Amino acid sequence: MTVVNPGGDPHTFTIAEMNFNINVPAMSQVVGSFIVAKAGLFKYLCSIPEHSPYMWGSLVVLPDSSAAQT
């Protein structure tokens, strides 16, 4: 995943449920990776307290269509 921060404030990209967090300094681009073990809806946010009420979203992970369905 590549996170681009074109602004003057630092941010994070945090998915607490996956224990994934990357710091994204001002005016930078940061690359991180993680493995999602299951399909589902995962909330991400900027963990800086004054940003987190407004900077969040959801990552949708769909099942692997080539995997056996159980």
Secondary structure in CASP SS format (residue, H / E / C, confidence):
PFRMAT SS
TARGET T0000
AUTHOR 0000-0000-0000
METHOD secondary structure of the structure
MODEL  1
M C 1.00
T E 1.00
V E 1.00
V E 1.00
N E 1.00
P C 1.00
G C 1.00
G C 1.00
D C 1.00
P C 1.00
H E 1.00
T E 1.00
F E 1.00
T E 1.00
I E 1.00
A H 1.00
E H 1.00
M H 1.00
N C 1.00
F E 1.00
N E 1.00
I E 1.00
N E 1.00
V E 1.00
P C 1.00
A C 1.00
M C 1.00
S E 1.00
Q E 1.00
V E 1.00
V E 1.00
G C 1.00
S C 1.00
F C 1.00
I C 1.00
V C 1.00
A C 1.00
K C 1.00
A C 1.00
G E 1.00
L E 1.00
F E 1.00
K E 1.00
Y E 1.00
L E 1.00
C C 1.00
S C 1.00
I C 1.00
P C 1.00
E C 1.00
H C 1.00
S C 1.00
P C 1.00
Y C 1.00
M C 1.00
W E 1.00
G E 1.00
S E 1.00
L E 1.00
V E 1.00
V E 1.00
L C 1.00
P C 1.00
D C 1.00
S C 1.00
S C 1.00
A C 1.00
A C 1.00
Q C 1.00
T C 1.00
END
